[in-house]
Amino acid sequence: MRPLQALIPDPTSASVFGMPLWLWALVGGAGLFAAFQVYYWVGYTVGERVYKSRLGRRIDQAAILKVENAVRRWGALAVYGCFWVPVLRHTLPWVAGVLRISYPWYVVASALGCLTWVPVTLFGLYSVLWGWLLLAAESPLIAAGVAVVAAALIAGFVMWRRRRRAKQAAVSPDAMAGV
């Protein structure tokens, strides 16, 4: 029987393409922080013209209003929260720049977002991927089954969410007032 220490891998020895995982987290966090600053300043510089651009016309105006209202209501806290919402992560910073929220608070919120979101995502995704690869090495058939089940769960969740939104859109506010 092997000692317990042999079963637990050294967390500092993890690497991807020869670069330590902690360095990937540092580089990824710095890159995302820099991107957030660029998003803010582009939104700040372009201002309201971003909505009149070709891209701005393609985006649903109701969605833009929702994001604007979130930024107006929550300010820098909305910037921190947007890290945890996939599409919002790269759209809300532009709106924050257009609305000209306090830049010092924006920097604090985006720095805290990078410091918390990048390591959690990197290590979480790394763990899931590594676990699945270990499973695939042991039993490719079971790994394929796990991948199919995961894809089905994700597809089911997306369909459920679309149906729920469609039902909510079908119910008008006037109908809800009579309930």
SELUMVO-107845 format. One line per field, with one value per residue (C-alpha): residue number from 0; residue in one letter; x, y, z. Coordinates in nm, 2 decimals. Example, Ala and Ser with C-alpha at 12.3 -4.5 7.8 and 13.67 -1.06 7.14 Angstrom:
2
i	(0:1)
aa	(A:S)
east	(1.23:1.37)
north	(-0.45:-0.11)
up	(0.78:0.71)
// end
This chain:
179
i	(0:1:2:3:4:5:6:7:8:9:10:11:12:13:14:15:16:17:18:19:20:21:22:23:24:25:26:27:28:29:30:31:32:33:34:35:36:37:38:39:40:41:42:43:44:45:46:47:48:49:50:51:52:53:54:55:56:57:58:59:60:61:62:63:64:65:66:67:68:69:70:71:72:73:74:75:76:77:78:79:80:81:82:83:84:85:86:87:88:89:90:91:92:93:94:95:96:97:98:99:100:101:102:103:104:105:106:107:108:109:110:111:112:113:114:115:116:117:118:119:120:121:122:123:124:125:126:127:128:129:130:131:132:133:134:135:136:137:138:139:140:141:142:143:144:145:146:147:148:149:150:151:152:153:154:155:156:157:158:159:160:161:162:163:164:165:166:167:168:169:170:171:172:173:174:175:176:177:178)
aa	(M:R:P:L:Q:A:L:I:P:D:P:T:S:A:S:V:F:G:M:P:L:W:L:W:A:L:V:G:G:A:G:L:F:A:A:F:Q:V:Y:Y:W:V:G:Y:T:V:G:E:R:V:Y:K:S:R:L:G:R:R:I:D:Q:A:A:I:L:K:V:E:N:A:V:R:R:W:G:A:L:A:V:Y:G:C:F:W:V:P:V:L:R:H:T:L:P:W:V:A:G:V:L:R:I:S:Y:P:W:Y:V:V:A:S:A:L:G:C:L:T:W:V:P:V:T:L:F:G:L:Y:S:V:L:W:G:W:L:L:L:A:A:E:S:P:L:I:A:A:G:V:A:V:V:A:A:A:L:I:A:G:F:V:M:W:R:R:R:R:R:A:K:Q:A:A:V:S:P:D:A:M:A:G:V)
east	(0.00:0.13:0.15:-0.12:0.14:0.20:-0.17:-0.20:-0.03:0.19:-0.03:0.28:0.39:0.09:0.18:0.04:0.28:0.56:0.44:0.33:-0.04:-0.01:0.18:-0.11:-0.35:-0.13:-0.09:-0.46:-0.56:-0.34:-0.46:-0.83:-0.77:-0.60:-0.89:-1.14:-0.96:-0.96:-1.33:-1.40:-1.20:-1.34:-1.69:-1.59:-1.44:-1.70:-1.99:-2.34:-2.22:-2.15:-2.53:-2.56:-2.28:-2.34:-2.27:-2.49:-2.79:-2.75:-2.78:-3.13:-3.21:-3.40:-3.09:-2.88:-3.13:-3.11:-2.74:-2.75:-3.00:-2.78:-2.48:-2.68:-2.82:-2.52:-2.23:-1.89:-2.06:-2.22:-1.87:-1.76:-2.07:-2.04:-1.73:-1.95:-2.20:-2.05:-2.19:-2.21:-1.84:-1.74:-2.04:-2.09:-1.75:-1.83:-2.16:-1.98:-1.75:-2.04:-2.22:-1.89:-1.91:-1.63:-1.31:-1.13:-1.42:-1.42:-1.05:-1.11:-1.41:-1.23:-0.92:-1.12:-1.31:-0.99:-0.84:-1.13:-1.27:-0.95:-0.81:-1.15:-1.21:-0.86:-0.83:-1.19:-1.17:-0.82:-0.96:-1.26:-1.05:-0.77:-1.03:-1.20:-0.86:-0.77:-1.11:-1.05:-0.71:-0.87:-1.19:-1.25:-1.60:-1.70:-1.53:-1.74:-2.05:-1.97:-1.91:-2.25:-2.43:-2.26:-2.36:-2.72:-2.74:-2.61:-2.85:-3.14:-3.05:-3.03:-3.37:-3.53:-3.40:-3.52:-3.87:-3.89:-3.79:-4.04:-4.32:-4.22:-4.22:-4.57:-4.71:-4.76:-4.74:-5.11:-5.21:-5.00:-5.17:-5.50:-5.37)
north	(0.00:0.34:0.62:0.89:1.15:0.95:0.97:1.35:1.54:1.84:2.15:2.35:2.09:2.13:2.28:2.33:2.34:2.35:2.67:2.64:2.67:2.96:3.16:3.09:3.23:3.54:3.60:3.53:3.77:4.04:4.00:4.00:4.31:4.49:4.39:4.53:4.87:4.88:4.80:5.08:5.34:5.25:5.29:5.61:5.76:5.64:5.72:5.71:5.65:5.29:5.23:5.39:5.18:4.88:4.65:4.86:4.83:4.45:4.43:4.41:4.75:4.59:4.40:4.72:4.89:4.60:4.63:5.01:4.98:4.73:4.96:5.26:5.07:4.87:5.07:4.90:4.61:4.53:4.52:4.27:4.06:4.05:3.83:3.54:3.59:3.46:3.71:4.00:3.97:4.14:4.37:4.54:4.71:4.90:5.02:5.12:5.34:5.49:5.57:5.70:5.53:5.62:5.50:5.44:5.22:5.05:4.96:4.82:4.61:4.48:4.40:4.21:4.03:3.92:3.81:3.59:3.47:3.38:3.14:2.98:2.93:2.82:2.57:2.45:2.40:2.24:2.00:1.90:1.86:1.66:1.44:1.36:1.29:1.05:0.88:0.86:0.69:0.43:0.38:0.56:0.42:0.56:0.89:0.91:0.84:1.11:1.36:1.26:1.30:1.64:1.76:1.64:1.82:2.14:2.12:2.04:2.34:2.57:2.45:2.48:2.84:2.94:2.80:2.98:3.31:3.25:3.19:3.51:3.71:3.57:3.69:4.07:4.30:4.39:4.02:4.00:4.31:4.13:3.82)
up	(0.00:-0.10:0.16:0.15:0.03:-0.29:-0.37:-0.34:-0.62:-0.54:-0.64:-0.74:-0.99:-1.22:-1.55:-1.90:-2.19:-1.94:-1.78:-1.41:-1.36:-1.12:-1.39:-1.63:-1.37:-1.33:-1.70:-1.76:-1.49:-1.61:-1.97:-1.86:-1.65:-1.94:-2.17:-1.91:-1.91:-2.29:-2.29:-2.05:-2.23:-2.57:-2.43:-2.26:-2.58:-2.82:-2.58:-2.72:-3.07:-2.98:-2.99:-3.34:-3.48:-3.70:-3.40:-3.17:-3.41:-3.42:-3.04:-2.89:-2.75:-2.46:-2.36:-2.37:-2.14:-1.90:-1.88:-1.85:-1.56:-1.39:-1.42:-1.30:-1.01:-0.89:-1.04:-0.97:-0.80:-1.14:-1.29:-1.03:-1.08:-1.46:-1.43:-1.34:-1.63:-1.96:-2.22:-1.98:-1.89:-2.22:-2.28:-1.94:-1.93:-2.25:-2.10:-1.79:-2.00:-2.19:-1.87:-1.72:-1.39:-1.15:-1.29:-0.96:-0.84:-1.19:-1.15:-0.80:-0.92:-1.23:-1.03:-0.77:-1.04:-1.21:-0.88:-0.80:-1.13:-1.31:-1.05:-0.98:-1.35:-1.44:-1.16:-1.19:-1.56:-1.53:-1.27:-1.48:-1.79:-1.61:-1.44:-1.77:-1.93:-1.65:-1.69:-2.07:-2.01:-1.78:-1.99:-2.31:-2.33:-2.00:-2.08:-2.40:-2.20:-1.95:-2.24:-2.40:-2.07:-2.00:-2.35:-2.30:-1.96:-2.11:-2.41:-2.18:-1.96:-2.26:-2.39:-2.05:-2.01:-2.36:-2.30:-1.96:-2.12:-2.40:-2.15:-1.96:-2.28:-2.37:-2.03:-2.06:-1.76:-1.80:-1.76:-1.45:-1.29:-1.29:-1.10)
// end
